[in-house]
Amino acid sequence: MRHNDEQESGGGLSGFTRKAKPVALVSVQHDAHVRRDHAARARRRSIGQILAAVFSLAIAAFSIYVLGRAVSAVSLSALRQAIAATGADQIATAALLTVVSFLALTGYDGLALRQLQAHVPYKTTALASFTSYAISFTLGFPLITAGTVRYWIYSQVGLTASKVASLTVIAGVTFWFGMVFVLGAGLTFHASAISAINHLYPFLNMIMGLCVLGAIVAYLVWVTIRRRHIRIKGFRLELPGLGLTAGQIVLGVIDQTAAAGALYVLLPNHTQLDYFTFAATYVFACILGVVSNAPGGIGVFEAAMLKALPIASEETLLASLVLFRVIYYLVPFLFALAFLGAHEIFRRWTSLREAMSRSEEETVLENEMNPLRRWYRDTWRPRE
């Protein structure tokens, strides 16, 4: 009877096994579904990376083609004359605006450190920001070059790798805020002038500009309502609130307008393009350079400016672009290398002085302890 009851009620080990099968089957199905979902996301991610790489190569190839055609038609003697015709006051003003732009860039790191609640002296912040941007602008690959320089400097004051990575992301967002805002404002308030460049109807430019500015306003509202977090490469990052985000926009605008002004003052005097329209064009050319992943956007930036600006003489415009490359990219790059070298020499010298000081202190302590040792040896030495 008992054996029959166990069979009817599903008791015993066999009944337990029969009851566990559906649970095990559901678990296996769930794991398989999760694996398929991860595989699908990985495929979509790889497809997106391939498309982005193809898009970047297409922009770079087209820009090189445009730039090659423009340069082939330029006379070298005329180019030298155009460079020589640039006034010293133009070069000095461009250098001053370059300094303003890089000062604003140091604010990028300052705001990011404030968001991360990390206390770092401004001289360290300025050194890390200036050198990382000056090197990444020239060599390209900012996540590698700028991230390496930042980590090398900030790790010396106690910042972890995750903090430096978060700082780099926040500073990058500030950089894009400036470009997007300047571009949106130019499209909105100078739609007619920009239509002469992109050959679109002014109302289309205005609609695009309003959409860009509207997106920025929507983002401000989004981060104001409550704290926002994002995940990047496995770590969680809290986005800045309204106050810091507004500061990001202001600093980004100062940086971009100063950089655009550095090139604008180098243009020939007969240019018919107003500054605000030029700034929007400059930012659009910078965006193309960033998307192309070319080091410093070289070639892509020049091709976009040559194609967009309504200047009759390509020699004068190319001369302005060459001088801008020297003033805004090459000179800061050389200063950055010099500052990094000086910083490393000073750090090594400081470490050496500290080691020498510790050695002297140990020697003095040893000399002070010697009389005590002699007294102890003479007093307590076992007598025969």
N, C-alpha and C positions, 0 to 999 in steps of 0.2 A: 504493500500500500504506500509506504513512504517513498519508494522508488518511483512509483507512478505519480505521486503528488509532485515530486521534484520535476518530473518530465513535463507535467501539465503546467506547472507554475513557472517553468523556465529556470529553476533553481540549479545549484551546483556550478561547477566551473564551466561546463558547456553552455549553460544558460547565460552566464556572465559574458562569455566570449561572443555569443550571438548578439547580446545587447550592445557590446562595445563596437561592433563592426560599423554601424551607421556613423558613430561619432568619429571613428578613425577615417572613414571615407570622406566625411565632410572636411576634416582637417587637411587631408591630402589634397582635396579639390581646392580648398582655400589657398594652400601653399602654391599649388600650380597656377592658380589665378594671379597671385601676387607676383610670381616669377614672370608670367606672361606680361603683366602690367609693367614691371620694371624693364623687361626686354623691349616692349613697345616704346616706352619713354626714352630708352637709350637709343633706339633706332631714330626716333623723331629728333632727338638732340643731335645725333651725328648727321642727319640729313640737313638740319638747320645750320650746323657748322660748315658743311660742304657748300651749301648755297651762299652763306655769308662769305666764304673764301672765294667762290667764283665771282660774286658780285664785286668784292674788293679788287680782284685781279682784273675784272672788266673795266672798272673805273681807272685803275692804274694804267692799263694798256691804252685806253682811249686818251687819257691825259698825256701820256708820253708821245702818242701820235700827234696830238694837237700842239704840244710844246715843241716837238721836233720840227713840224712844219713852220712854226713861228720863228724858231731860232735859225732855221736854214735861210730864212729871208732877211735876217738881220746882218748888217755890216759890222764887223768887229771894230773898225775904226770909228764908226758912228756910235757904237756902244761905249767905247772908251771916252769919246767926246762928251757923251751924255752923262757919264759918271763924273768926269772932270767938271762939268757945268753945274753939278749939284753944289749949292752953297754951304759954307761952314755952319751958318745959322740953321739950315735945314737938318744937317747931321746932328748938331747939338740938341735941337728940339726933339729929334727922333730918339736920341740917347736918353734924354730926360723922361720922355714918355715910356721908354723901355724900363727905366728904373721904377716908375709908378706902377707899371703892370706887374713887375716881379714883387714889389712890396705888397700889392693886393694878393698875389699868390701865397705869400707867407701867411696872410690872413686865412687862407683856406685851411691850413694845418692848425692854426689857432682855434678856429671854430670847431674843427673836428676834435681837437683835444678837449675843448670845453664840453662837447657832447659826451665824450668818453669819460669825463671827470678825471682826467689825467693832468697832473700839475708838472709842467715842463718849462724851464726858463725860456724867455723869448729868443735869446741868442741861439739856443739850441734849435728852437722851432724854425727860426729864420734860416739857419744853416741847412737844416734838413730839407726845408721846403725849396729854397733857392737852388741848391745843388741837385736835388732830385728832378725838379722841373727843367732846369737848364740842360741836364744830361739826357733826360727822356725826350725833350723837344728835338734834340739833335740826333740822337741814336734811334729813337722810336721804341716800340715795345714797352710802353710805360709801366705795365704791370710787373715786368721783370726788372727794367732798369731803375725806375723810380722806387719800386718796392724794395729793391736791394739796398739802394742808398739810404732810404728812410730807415730800414731795419738796422743797418750798420750804425747809424747815428743814434736813433732812439733807444736801441737796446743798451747803449752805454749809460742811459739814465733810468733803466729799469722797466721799459715798456716791453711787453711780451709780443710774440709774433702775431697772435690773434688781435691784439690792440693795434699794432701797426697795419695789419690788413684792414681792420675796420676804419682806421684813419684814412687809408688810401681810398677806400670806397666813398667815404663822406666827402673827401676833397675832390674826387672825380665828379660826384653829383654837383658840387658847387661850380666846377668848371663848366659842366653842361648847362646848368641853370643860366649862367651868364650868356652863353652862346644862344640858347633858345630864346631868352628874353629879348636880346638885341635883334635877333632875326624876326621875331614876332612883332616887335615895335616898328621895325623898318617896313615890314610888309603892310602893317596897318596904317601908319601915318605917312608913309611915302610910297603909296601904292602906284601912283602915276609914274614917278621917277623910276621905280623898279620895273615897271612894265616895259620901259624902253630897253631894259637889259634882258629880262626873261621872256619878253614878247607875249605875255599873258594880259588879259583884260585887267584894268585896275581893280574892278570890283572882285575879281577872283583872288588877286593878291591880298585885298583887304579881308576877304573871307578867310583865307588861309592864316593871315596874321591874327585875326580875332580868335580863330580856333586854337592857335598856339598859346596866345595869352590866356584864353579861357581854360586851357589845360593846366597852366601854371596856377591860376586862381583855384581851380578844382583841387589841385594838389595841396595848396595852402589850407583849404577848408578840410580836406581829408586828414592832414596831420594835426589840425587844431582840435578836432572832435575828441580824439583820444590818442593814446600812445600807439604808434605803429611799429611793427617789427617785420623784418624780412630775413630770409635765409639765403646766404651766399656761400657756396662751397662747403656746406655743412655747419657753418657757425651762424648764430643768431645775432642780428644787428638791430638796434633800436634807431629809428629815423629821428632826426631833429624835429622839435616842435615849431610853432609859428615864429617865435622870436629868432631862433637860430636860422630857420629857413629864410626868413626875410633878410637876415644878415648875409646868408649865402648868395641870394639874388643880387644884393647891393655890391658885394665884393666881386661877383662874377661880371657884373656890368662894368664896374670900374676897370677890371682887368682887360676885358675885351675891347672896350672903347679906347683905352690907352694904347693897346697893341695896334688897333686899327689906326689910331692917330699917328703912331710911329711910322707907318707906311704912307699915310695920307700926306704928311708934311714932306715926304721925299718925292711925291709925284710932281711932274712938271707943272709950272704955274698956269698953263693954259687949260688945265682940266676943267670941264664943265660940270663935274659931278659934285653935288653937295656932300658934306661930311656924313650925315646920317644915312643917306642912301649908300654911300661907300662903305660905312660900317656894316650894314646888313649884307652887302656883297662880300665883304671881307670874311664875315662869320660863315656865310654859306660856303666859301672856298675852303675855310678851315675845317668845316664839317666834312667836306669831300676828302680833304687830306687825312682826317682822322679815320674815316670809314675805309679808305684805301690801305691803311696800315703801313704806308710808306714812312720811313724815318723822317719825322718833322713834316710830313706831307709834301716832301720835296718833289717837284715835278707836277704833282696833282694841283697843289695850291697855285703855282705859277701859271699853269695852263688855264685854270678857271679864271684867274684875274685877267690874263691876256684876252680871253674870250669874252669876258663880261664888260670890261671897262671901255667906254667910248673914247679912246685916246688915239689920235691919228698916227703918231709915231710909235712903233713898237720898240724902237731902240731906247727911247726915253723911259717907257714903262718897264722894260726889262732891266734897264739900269737901276731904276728905283727898287725893283724886286731884288736885285743882287745886293744893293746896299742894305736893304731891309734884312736879308738873310745874314749879312755880316754883323749888323748892329744888334738884332734881336735874338739871333741864334748862336752865331760863332763866338762873339765876344763874351756873352754870359757863360757859354760852355767852357771857354778857357779860364774864366774867373772861377767857375765851379771846380774845375780840376785843381786850380791853385789853392782854393779854400780847403778842399778835401785833403790835399797834401799837407798844408799848414796845420790843419786840425789834427791829422794823424801824428805829425812831428811833435806838436805841442802835447798831445796825449801821451806819447811815448816818453817825452822828456819829463812830464809830470810824474809818470810812473817810476822813472829812474830816480828822480829826486826823492820821492817817497821811500823808495827802497834804500837809497843812501842814508836818508834821515833815520829810518828804522835801524840800519846797521850802526850808525853813530850812537844812537840811544842804547843799543845793546852793548856796545863797547864801553860806554860810560857806566852803565849798570854793572858790567863785569868788573871794571876798575874799582867801583864802589864796594862791590861784594868781596874783592880780594882780601882787604884787611880783616874782614869778618872771618873769612875762611882761614887766614893765617892764625888769628886768635883762637878759633875753634880747634885748629890742629895742634897749636902749642899748648892749649889748656887741657884738652881732653885726650891728648895722645897717650896711649897706654905706656906707662913707665916700666922699664925693665927692673 
